Amino acid sequence: MHSDEGAIIRSCIEGNSEIYAILVDRYKEMIYNIAYRMVGDLEAANDIAQESFISAYSALKDFKGTAKFSSWLCSIALNKCRDHLKRLKPYVALDEIADTVPCSYGMNPEGELLRKQLADRIQEALNALPDEYREAIILKHMEGLDYKEMEALLNVRADTLKVRTHRARDMMKKLLGQWCAHD
């Protein structure tokens, strides 16, 4: 936890709600990115991020400080994402994970079209993953968390998360390899 986060949280609990904006500013991009990558919809990601900060503020008195505030906030956001995905067909943007793609295209107009189609296929492959694999790959490869941080966030052993991440990459490579072979 940042040295001032404890003081900010105590101040919020004591009734100084304006100071909460410091925590929102500090973590809004991270929470929005997680939400967007989990649900793949800009509007829904904004709503989920806002709901996450509101829920966190309402539950500040329950924050024990045993984990980092950012991890606690991420777990709230992930739960909001899970709830959203239960109501909808999951759609998650993941064009940034290019290293899972076993084929490449040039940077000419035709190549750009193929790259767009490939990005859509990456999205489809990610959507085909079970939620726990999708969460693992997003937190590891998109948010850059290490396995210990993921363990604290998801309450799943680091060894299990390594396996999930590895299997998710393998499943995506297999799906994407099949699609590229057909092109």
mmCIF file of the C-alpha atoms, coordinates in Angstrom:
data_MODEL
# 
_entry.id   MODEL 
# 
loop_
_atom_site.group_PDB 
_atom_site.id 
_atom_site.type_symbol 
_atom_site.label_atom_id 
_atom_site.label_alt_id 
_atom_site.label_comp_id 
_atom_site.label_asym_id 
_atom_site.label_entity_id 
_atom_site.label_seq_id 
_atom_site.pdbx_PDB_ins_code 
_atom_site.Cartn_x 
_atom_site.Cartn_y 
_atom_site.Cartn_z 
_atom_site.occupancy 
_atom_site.B_iso_or_equiv 
_atom_site.pdbx_formal_charge 
_atom_site.auth_seq_id 
_atom_site.auth_comp_id 
_atom_site.auth_asym_id 
_atom_site.auth_atom_id 
_atom_site.pdbx_PDB_model_num 
ATOM 1   C CA . MET A 1 1   ? 0.000   0.000   0.000   1.00 0.00 ? 1   MET A CA 1 
ATOM 2   C CA . HIS A 1 2   ? 1.269   3.470   -0.785  1.00 0.00 ? 2   HIS A CA 1 
ATOM 3   C CA . SER A 1 3   ? 2.340   5.192   2.399   1.00 0.00 ? 3   SER A CA 1 
ATOM 4   C CA . ASP A 1 4   ? -0.493  7.699   2.177   1.00 0.00 ? 4   ASP A CA 1 
ATOM 5   C CA . GLU A 1 5   ? -3.246  5.198   1.283   1.00 0.00 ? 5   GLU A CA 1 
ATOM 6   C CA . GLY A 1 6   ? -3.810  4.212   4.894   1.00 0.00 ? 6   GLY A CA 1 
ATOM 7   C CA . ALA A 1 7   ? -4.268  7.849   5.858   1.00 0.00 ? 7   ALA A CA 1 
ATOM 8   C CA . ILE A 1 8   ? -6.605  8.456   2.901   1.00 0.00 ? 8   ILE A CA 1 
ATOM 9   C CA . ILE A 1 9   ? -8.710  5.430   3.815   1.00 0.00 ? 9   ILE A CA 1 
ATOM 10  C CA . ARG A 1 10  ? -8.908  6.444   7.481   1.00 0.00 ? 10  ARG A CA 1 
ATOM 11  C CA . SER A 1 11  ? -9.901  9.962   6.441   1.00 0.00 ? 11  SER A CA 1 
ATOM 12  C CA . CYS A 1 12  ? -12.656 8.594   4.187   1.00 0.00 ? 12  CYS A CA 1 
ATOM 13  C CA . ILE A 1 13  ? -13.989 6.383   6.963   1.00 0.00 ? 13  ILE A CA 1 
ATOM 14  C CA . GLU A 1 14  ? -14.045 9.430   9.253   1.00 0.00 ? 14  GLU A CA 1 
ATOM 15  C CA . GLY A 1 15  ? -16.285 11.243  6.753   1.00 0.00 ? 15  GLY A CA 1 
ATOM 16  C CA . ASN A 1 16  ? -13.906 13.083  4.380   1.00 0.00 ? 16  ASN A CA 1 
ATOM 17  C CA . SER A 1 17  ? -15.329 11.662  1.151   1.00 0.00 ? 17  SER A CA 1 
ATOM 18  C CA . GLU A 1 18  ? -13.592 14.237  -1.086  1.00 0.00 ? 18  GLU A CA 1 
ATOM 19  C CA . ILE A 1 19  ? -10.165 12.719  -0.436  1.00 0.00 ? 19  ILE A CA 1 
ATOM 20  C CA . TYR A 1 20  ? -11.335 9.438   -2.004  1.00 0.00 ? 20  TYR A CA 1 
ATOM 21  C CA . ALA A 1 21  ? -10.779 11.143  -5.371  1.00 0.00 ? 21  ALA A CA 1 
ATOM 22  C CA . ILE A 1 22  ? -7.031  10.622  -4.856  1.00 0.00 ? 22  ILE A CA 1 
ATOM 23  C CA . LEU A 1 23  ? -7.510  6.844   -4.861  1.00 0.00 ? 23  LEU A CA 1 
ATOM 24  C CA . VAL A 1 24  ? -9.882  7.035   -7.815  1.00 0.00 ? 24  VAL A CA 1 
ATOM 25  C CA . ASP A 1 25  ? -7.338  9.059   -9.807  1.00 0.00 ? 25  ASP A CA 1 
ATOM 26  C CA . ARG A 1 26  ? -4.553  6.685   -8.840  1.00 0.00 ? 26  ARG A CA 1 
ATOM 27  C CA . TYR A 1 27  ? -6.361  3.495   -9.928  1.00 0.00 ? 27  TYR A CA 1 
ATOM 28  C CA . LYS A 1 28  ? -9.018  4.528   -12.455 1.00 0.00 ? 28  LYS A CA 1 
ATOM 29  C CA . GLU A 1 29  ? -6.956  3.547   -15.496 1.00 0.00 ? 29  GLU A CA 1 
ATOM 30  C CA . MET A 1 30  ? -6.028  0.147   -14.075 1.00 0.00 ? 30  MET A CA 1 
ATOM 31  C CA . ILE A 1 31  ? -9.621  -0.673  -13.073 1.00 0.00 ? 31  ILE A CA 1 
ATOM 32  C CA . TYR A 1 32  ? -11.023 0.543   -16.385 1.00 0.00 ? 32  TYR A CA 1 
ATOM 33  C CA . ASN A 1 33  ? -8.445  -1.538  -18.320 1.00 0.00 ? 33  ASN A CA 1 
ATOM 34  C CA . ILE A 1 34  ? -9.290  -4.683  -16.395 1.00 0.00 ? 34  ILE A CA 1 
ATOM 35  C CA . ALA A 1 35  ? -13.006 -4.106  -16.899 1.00 0.00 ? 35  ALA A CA 1 
ATOM 36  C CA . TYR A 1 36  ? -12.607 -3.377  -20.603 1.00 0.00 ? 36  TYR A CA 1 
ATOM 37  C CA . ARG A 1 37  ? -10.427 -6.410  -21.212 1.00 0.00 ? 37  ARG A CA 1 
ATOM 38  C CA . MET A 1 38  ? -12.813 -8.639  -19.313 1.00 0.00 ? 38  MET A CA 1 
ATOM 39  C CA . VAL A 1 39  ? -16.038 -7.441  -20.956 1.00 0.00 ? 39  VAL A CA 1 
ATOM 40  C CA . GLY A 1 40  ? -14.828 -5.891  -24.236 1.00 0.00 ? 40  GLY A CA 1 
ATOM 41  C CA . ASP A 1 41  ? -17.336 -3.050  -24.188 1.00 0.00 ? 41  ASP A CA 1 
ATOM 42  C CA . LEU A 1 42  ? -16.343 0.580   -23.560 1.00 0.00 ? 42  LEU A CA 1 
ATOM 43  C CA . GLU A 1 43  ? -19.624 1.634   -22.006 1.00 0.00 ? 43  GLU A CA 1 
ATOM 44  C CA . ALA A 1 44  ? -19.914 -1.445  -19.814 1.00 0.00 ? 44  ALA A CA 1 
ATOM 45  C CA . ALA A 1 45  ? -16.276 -1.054  -18.727 1.00 0.00 ? 45  ALA A CA 1 
ATOM 46  C CA . ASN A 1 46  ? -16.935 2.548   -17.676 1.00 0.00 ? 46  ASN A CA 1 
ATOM 47  C CA . ASP A 1 47  ? -20.007 1.463   -15.730 1.00 0.00 ? 47  ASP A CA 1 
ATOM 48  C CA . ILE A 1 48  ? -18.148 -1.408  -14.076 1.00 0.00 ? 48  ILE A CA 1 
ATOM 49  C CA . ALA A 1 49  ? -15.232 0.847   -13.132 1.00 0.00 ? 49  ALA A CA 1 
ATOM 50  C CA . GLN A 1 50  ? -17.606 3.394   -11.574 1.00 0.00 ? 50  GLN A CA 1 
ATOM 51  C CA . GLU A 1 51  ? -19.546 0.682   -9.755  1.00 0.00 ? 51  GLU A CA 1 
ATOM 52  C CA . SER A 1 52  ? -16.257 -0.777  -8.483  1.00 0.00 ? 52  SER A CA 1 
ATOM 53  C CA . PHE A 1 53  ? -15.139 2.534   -6.983  1.00 0.00 ? 53  PHE A CA 1 
ATOM 54  C CA . ILE A 1 54  ? -18.566 3.134   -5.447  1.00 0.00 ? 54  ILE A CA 1 
ATOM 55  C CA . SER A 1 55  ? -18.604 -0.368  -3.943  1.00 0.00 ? 55  SER A CA 1 
ATOM 56  C CA . ALA A 1 56  ? -15.050 0.026   -2.658  1.00 0.00 ? 56  ALA A CA 1 
ATOM 57  C CA . TYR A 1 57  ? -15.913 3.357   -1.044  1.00 0.00 ? 57  TYR A CA 1 
ATOM 58  C CA . SER A 1 58  ? -18.980 1.844   0.606   1.00 0.00 ? 58  SER A CA 1 
ATOM 59  C CA . ALA A 1 59  ? -16.889 -1.042  1.931   1.00 0.00 ? 59  ALA A CA 1 
ATOM 60  C CA . LEU A 1 60  ? -13.785 0.913   3.007   1.00 0.00 ? 60  LEU A CA 1 
ATOM 61  C CA . LYS A 1 61  ? -14.511 0.150   6.661   1.00 0.00 ? 61  LYS A CA 1 
ATOM 62  C CA . ASP A 1 62  ? -14.131 -3.561  5.764   1.00 0.00 ? 62  ASP A CA 1 
ATOM 63  C CA . PHE A 1 63  ? -10.718 -3.094  4.125   1.00 0.00 ? 63  PHE A CA 1 
ATOM 64  C CA . LYS A 1 64  ? -8.278  -4.817  6.471   1.00 0.00 ? 64  LYS A CA 1 
ATOM 65  C CA . GLY A 1 65  ? -5.047  -3.637  4.879   1.00 0.00 ? 65  GLY A CA 1 
ATOM 66  C CA . THR A 1 66  ? -3.602  -7.157  4.755   1.00 0.00 ? 66  THR A CA 1 
ATOM 67  C CA . ALA A 1 67  ? -3.460  -6.950  0.942   1.00 0.00 ? 67  ALA A CA 1 
ATOM 68  C CA . LYS A 1 68  ? -2.622  -3.945  -1.169  1.00 0.00 ? 68  LYS A CA 1 
ATOM 69  C CA . PHE A 1 69  ? -5.530  -1.577  -1.704  1.00 0.00 ? 69  PHE A CA 1 
ATOM 70  C CA . SER A 1 70  ? -5.097  -1.992  -5.465  1.00 0.00 ? 70  SER A CA 1 
ATOM 71  C CA . SER A 1 71  ? -5.478  -5.777  -5.147  1.00 0.00 ? 71  SER A CA 1 
ATOM 72  C CA . TRP A 1 72  ? -8.604  -5.378  -3.041  1.00 0.00 ? 72  TRP A CA 1 
ATOM 73  C CA . LEU A 1 73  ? -10.024 -2.913  -5.574  1.00 0.00 ? 73  LEU A CA 1 
ATOM 74  C CA . CYS A 1 74  ? -9.154  -5.273  -8.464  1.00 0.00 ? 74  CYS A CA 1 
ATOM 75  C CA . SER A 1 75  ? -11.006 -8.108  -6.775  1.00 0.00 ? 75  SER A CA 1 
ATOM 76  C CA . ILE A 1 76  ? -14.084 -5.901  -6.505  1.00 0.00 ? 76  ILE A CA 1 
ATOM 77  C CA . ALA A 1 77  ? -13.794 -4.986  -10.196 1.00 0.00 ? 77  ALA A CA 1 
ATOM 78  C CA . LEU A 1 78  ? -13.305 -8.631  -11.218 1.00 0.00 ? 78  LEU A CA 1 
ATOM 79  C CA . ASN A 1 79  ? -16.422 -9.613  -9.283  1.00 0.00 ? 79  ASN A CA 1 
ATOM 80  C CA . LYS A 1 80  ? -18.374 -6.860  -11.040 1.00 0.00 ? 80  LYS A CA 1 
ATOM 81  C CA . CYS A 1 81  ? -17.036 -8.151  -14.382 1.00 0.00 ? 81  CYS A CA 1 
ATOM 82  C CA . ARG A 1 82  ? -18.026 -11.728 -13.533 1.00 0.00 ? 82  ARG A CA 1 
ATOM 83  C CA . ASP A 1 83  ? -21.527 -10.576 -12.671 1.00 0.00 ? 83  ASP A CA 1 
ATOM 84  C CA . HIS A 1 84  ? -21.745 -8.657  -15.951 1.00 0.00 ? 84  HIS A CA 1 
ATOM 85  C CA . LEU A 1 85  ? -20.460 -11.630 -17.975 1.00 0.00 ? 85  LEU A CA 1 
ATOM 86  C CA . LYS A 1 86  ? -22.993 -13.942 -16.369 1.00 0.00 ? 86  LYS A CA 1 
ATOM 87  C CA . ARG A 1 87  ? -25.716 -11.720 -17.780 1.00 0.00 ? 87  ARG A CA 1 
ATOM 88  C CA . LEU A 1 88  ? -24.158 -11.421 -21.239 1.00 0.00 ? 88  LEU A CA 1 
ATOM 89  C CA . LYS A 1 89  ? -22.206 -13.422 -23.760 1.00 0.00 ? 89  LYS A CA 1 
ATOM 90  C CA . PRO A 1 90  ? -18.587 -12.712 -22.860 1.00 0.00 ? 90  PRO A CA 1 
ATOM 91  C CA . TYR A 1 91  ? -16.601 -10.515 -25.224 1.00 0.00 ? 91  TYR A CA 1 
ATOM 92  C CA . VAL A 1 92  ? -13.071 -9.493  -24.318 1.00 0.00 ? 92  VAL A CA 1 
ATOM 93  C CA . ALA A 1 93  ? -10.620 -7.467  -26.389 1.00 0.00 ? 93  ALA A CA 1 
ATOM 94  C CA . LEU A 1 94  ? -7.151  -8.986  -26.449 1.00 0.00 ? 94  LEU A CA 1 
ATOM 95  C CA . ASP A 1 95  ? -5.406  -7.779  -29.602 1.00 0.00 ? 95  ASP A CA 1 
ATOM 96  C CA . GLU A 1 96  ? -2.379  -6.848  -27.464 1.00 0.00 ? 96  GLU A CA 1 
ATOM 97  C CA . ILE A 1 97  ? -1.362  -10.501 -26.983 1.00 0.00 ? 97  ILE A CA 1 
ATOM 98  C CA . ALA A 1 98  ? 0.218   -10.844 -30.398 1.00 0.00 ? 98  ALA A CA 1 
ATOM 99  C CA . ASP A 1 99  ? 2.793   -13.394 -29.283 1.00 0.00 ? 99  ASP A CA 1 
ATOM 100 C CA . THR A 1 100 ? 0.078   -16.064 -29.114 1.00 0.00 ? 100 THR A CA 1 
ATOM 101 C CA . VAL A 1 101 ? -0.493  -15.702 -32.858 1.00 0.00 ? 101 VAL A CA 1 
ATOM 102 C CA . PRO A 1 102 ? 1.387   -18.284 -34.925 1.00 0.00 ? 102 PRO A CA 1 
ATOM 103 C CA . CYS A 1 103 ? 1.034   -16.327 -38.191 1.00 0.00 ? 103 CYS A CA 1 
ATOM 104 C CA . SER A 1 104 ? 1.719   -12.737 -39.231 1.00 0.00 ? 104 SER A CA 1 
ATOM 105 C CA . TYR A 1 105 ? 0.597   -10.294 -41.873 1.00 0.00 ? 105 TYR A CA 1 
ATOM 106 C CA . GLY A 1 106 ? 2.279   -7.378  -43.604 1.00 0.00 ? 106 GLY A CA 1 
ATOM 107 C CA . MET A 1 107 ? 1.568   -3.725  -42.953 1.00 0.00 ? 107 MET A CA 1 
ATOM 108 C CA . ASN A 1 108 ? -0.040  -3.023  -46.346 1.00 0.00 ? 108 ASN A CA 1 
ATOM 109 C CA . PRO A 1 109 ? -3.827  -2.444  -46.705 1.00 0.00 ? 109 PRO A CA 1 
ATOM 110 C CA . GLU A 1 110 ? -4.479  -6.136  -47.275 1.00 0.00 ? 110 GLU A CA 1 
ATOM 111 C CA . GLY A 1 111 ? -2.287  -6.969  -44.293 1.00 0.00 ? 111 GLY A CA 1 
ATOM 112 C CA . GLU A 1 112 ? -4.190  -4.478  -42.144 1.00 0.00 ? 112 GLU A CA 1 
ATOM 113 C CA . LEU A 1 113 ? -7.493  -6.106  -43.085 1.00 0.00 ? 113 LEU A CA 1 
ATOM 114 C CA . LEU A 1 114 ? -6.077  -9.525  -42.236 1.00 0.00 ? 114 LEU A CA 1 
ATOM 115 C CA . ARG A 1 115 ? -4.709  -8.168  -38.957 1.00 0.00 ? 115 ARG A CA 1 
ATOM 116 C CA . LYS A 1 116 ? -8.192  -6.854  -38.083 1.00 0.00 ? 116 LYS A CA 1 
ATOM 117 C CA . GLN A 1 117 ? -9.680  -10.235 -38.894 1.00 0.00 ? 117 GLN A CA 1 
ATOM 118 C CA . LEU A 1 118 ? -7.013  -11.868 -36.763 1.00 0.00 ? 118 LEU A CA 1 
ATOM 119 C CA . ALA A 1 119 ? -7.798  -9.518  -33.868 1.00 0.00 ? 119 ALA A CA 1 
ATOM 120 C CA . ASP A 1 120 ? -11.419 -10.629 -34.128 1.00 0.00 ? 120 ASP A CA 1 
ATOM 121 C CA . ARG A 1 121 ? -10.284 -14.254 -34.050 1.00 0.00 ? 121 ARG A CA 1 
ATOM 122 C CA . ILE A 1 122 ? -8.111  -13.576 -31.024 1.00 0.00 ? 122 ILE A CA 1 
ATOM 123 C CA . GLN A 1 123 ? -11.208 -12.152 -29.382 1.00 0.00 ? 123 GLN A CA 1 
ATOM 124 C CA . GLU A 1 124 ? -13.186 -15.268 -30.301 1.00 0.00 ? 124 GLU A CA 1 
ATOM 125 C CA . ALA A 1 125 ? -10.416 -17.518 -28.958 1.00 0.00 ? 125 ALA A CA 1 
ATOM 126 C CA . LEU A 1 126 ? -10.342 -15.593 -25.693 1.00 0.00 ? 126 LEU A CA 1 
ATOM 127 C CA . ASN A 1 127 ? -14.108 -15.772 -25.434 1.00 0.00 ? 127 ASN A CA 1 
ATOM 128 C CA . ALA A 1 128 ? -13.869 -19.548 -25.840 1.00 0.00 ? 128 ALA A CA 1 
ATOM 129 C CA . LEU A 1 129 ? -11.719 -19.804 -22.710 1.00 0.00 ? 129 LEU A CA 1 
ATOM 130 C CA . PRO A 1 130 ? -13.294 -20.672 -19.379 1.00 0.00 ? 130 PRO A CA 1 
ATOM 131 C CA . ASP A 1 131 ? -13.556 -17.577 -17.155 1.00 0.00 ? 131 ASP A CA 1 
ATOM 132 C CA . GLU A 1 132 ? -10.730 -18.637 -14.851 1.00 0.00 ? 132 GLU A CA 1 
ATOM 133 C CA . TYR A 1 133 ? -8.330  -18.990 -17.816 1.00 0.00 ? 133 TYR A CA 1 
ATOM 134 C CA . ARG A 1 134 ? -9.442  -15.657 -19.278 1.00 0.00 ? 134 ARG A CA 1 
ATOM 135 C CA . GLU A 1 135 ? -8.891  -13.911 -15.940 1.00 0.00 ? 135 GLU A CA 1 
ATOM 136 C CA . ALA A 1 136 ? -5.441  -15.462 -15.578 1.00 0.00 ? 136 ALA A CA 1 
ATOM 137 C CA . ILE A 1 137 ? -4.267  -14.459 -19.047 1.00 0.00 ? 137 ILE A CA 1 
ATOM 138 C CA . ILE A 1 138 ? -5.624  -10.909 -18.721 1.00 0.00 ? 138 ILE A CA 1 
ATOM 139 C CA . LEU A 1 139 ? -4.083  -10.318 -15.312 1.00 0.00 ? 139 LEU A CA 1 
ATOM 140 C CA . LYS A 1 140 ? -0.738  -11.852 -16.325 1.00 0.00 ? 140 LYS A CA 1 
ATOM 141 C CA . HIS A 1 141 ? -0.300  -10.596 -19.876 1.00 0.00 ? 141 HIS A CA 1 
ATOM 142 C CA . MET A 1 142 ? -2.425  -7.461  -19.963 1.00 0.00 ? 142 MET A CA 1 
ATOM 143 C CA . GLU A 1 143 ? -2.000  -6.062  -16.466 1.00 0.00 ? 143 GLU A CA 1 
ATOM 144 C CA . GLY A 1 144 ? 1.490   -7.466  -15.946 1.00 0.00 ? 144 GLY A CA 1 
ATOM 145 C CA . LEU A 1 145 ? 0.791   -8.848  -12.489 1.00 0.00 ? 145 LEU A CA 1 
ATOM 146 C CA . ASP A 1 146 ? 3.129   -11.454 -11.105 1.00 0.00 ? 146 ASP A CA 1 
ATOM 147 C CA . TYR A 1 147 ? 1.754   -14.768 -9.870  1.00 0.00 ? 147 TYR A CA 1 
ATOM 148 C CA . LYS A 1 148 ? 1.947   -13.776 -6.190  1.00 0.00 ? 148 LYS A CA 1 
ATOM 149 C CA . GLU A 1 149 ? -0.178  -10.680 -6.872  1.00 0.00 ? 149 GLU A CA 1 
ATOM 150 C CA . MET A 1 150 ? -2.608  -12.793 -8.869  1.00 0.00 ? 150 MET A CA 1 
ATOM 151 C CA . GLU A 1 151 ? -2.723  -15.316 -6.016  1.00 0.00 ? 151 GLU A CA 1 
ATOM 152 C CA . ALA A 1 152 ? -3.716  -12.612 -3.531  1.00 0.00 ? 152 ALA A CA 1 
ATOM 153 C CA . LEU A 1 153 ? -6.248  -11.136 -5.924  1.00 0.00 ? 153 LEU A CA 1 
ATOM 154 C CA . LEU A 1 154 ? -7.979  -14.336 -7.013  1.00 0.00 ? 154 LEU A CA 1 
ATOM 155 C CA . ASN A 1 155 ? -7.393  -16.395 -3.864  1.00 0.00 ? 155 ASN A CA 1 
ATOM 156 C CA . VAL A 1 156 ? -5.940  -19.175 -6.008  1.00 0.00 ? 156 VAL A CA 1 
ATOM 157 C CA . ARG A 1 157 ? -2.478  -20.699 -5.539  1.00 0.00 ? 157 ARG A CA 1 
ATOM 158 C CA . ALA A 1 158 ? 0.288   -19.273 -7.743  1.00 0.00 ? 158 ALA A CA 1 
ATOM 159 C CA . ASP A 1 159 ? 1.123   -22.749 -9.094  1.00 0.00 ? 159 ASP A CA 1 
ATOM 160 C CA . THR A 1 160 ? -2.472  -23.191 -10.216 1.00 0.00 ? 160 THR A CA 1 
ATOM 161 C CA . LEU A 1 161 ? -2.428  -19.765 -11.878 1.00 0.00 ? 161 LEU A CA 1 
ATOM 162 C CA . LYS A 1 162 ? 0.771   -20.649 -13.765 1.00 0.00 ? 162 LYS A CA 1 
ATOM 163 C CA . VAL A 1 163 ? -0.925  -23.774 -15.093 1.00 0.00 ? 163 VAL A CA 1 
ATOM 164 C CA . ARG A 1 164 ? -4.066  -21.845 -16.054 1.00 0.00 ? 164 ARG A CA 1 
ATOM 165 C CA . THR A 1 165 ? -2.047  -19.191 -17.864 1.00 0.00 ? 165 THR A CA 1 
ATOM 166 C CA . HIS A 1 166 ? -0.001  -21.803 -19.708 1.00 0.00 ? 166 HIS A CA 1 
ATOM 167 C CA . ARG A 1 167 ? -3.078  -23.800 -20.704 1.00 0.00 ? 167 ARG A CA 1 
ATOM 168 C CA . ALA A 1 168 ? -4.905  -20.649 -21.817 1.00 0.00 ? 168 ALA A CA 1 
ATOM 169 C CA . ARG A 1 169 ? -1.978  -19.693 -24.068 1.00 0.00 ? 169 ARG A CA 1 
ATOM 170 C CA . ASP A 1 170 ? -1.856  -23.221 -25.485 1.00 0.00 ? 170 ASP A CA 1 
ATOM 171 C CA . MET A 1 171 ? -5.608  -23.252 -26.173 1.00 0.00 ? 171 MET A CA 1 
ATOM 172 C CA . MET A 1 172 ? -5.419  -19.880 -27.884 1.00 0.00 ? 172 MET A CA 1 
ATOM 173 C CA . LYS A 1 173 ? -2.382  -20.874 -29.958 1.00 0.00 ? 173 LYS A CA 1 
ATOM 174 C CA . LYS A 1 174 ? -4.124  -24.043 -31.070 1.00 0.00 ? 174 LYS A CA 1 
ATOM 175 C CA . LEU A 1 175 ? -7.311  -22.222 -32.068 1.00 0.00 ? 175 LEU A CA 1 
ATOM 176 C CA . LEU A 1 176 ? -5.450  -19.420 -33.795 1.00 0.00 ? 176 LEU A CA 1 
ATOM 177 C CA . GLY A 1 177 ? -3.120  -21.849 -35.539 1.00 0.00 ? 177 GLY A CA 1 
ATOM 178 C CA . GLN A 1 178 ? -6.089  -23.744 -36.959 1.00 0.00 ? 178 GLN A CA 1 
ATOM 179 C CA . TRP A 1 179 ? -7.666  -20.520 -38.202 1.00 0.00 ? 179 TRP A CA 1 
ATOM 180 C CA . CYS A 1 180 ? -4.419  -19.241 -39.756 1.00 0.00 ? 180 CYS A CA 1 
ATOM 181 C CA . ALA A 1 181 ? -3.877  -22.602 -41.490 1.00 0.00 ? 181 ALA A CA 1 
ATOM 182 C CA . HIS A 1 182 ? -7.297  -22.276 -43.126 1.00 0.00 ? 182 HIS A CA 1 
ATOM 183 C CA . ASP A 1 183 ? -6.561  -18.775 -44.479 1.00 0.00 ? 183 ASP A CA 1 
# 
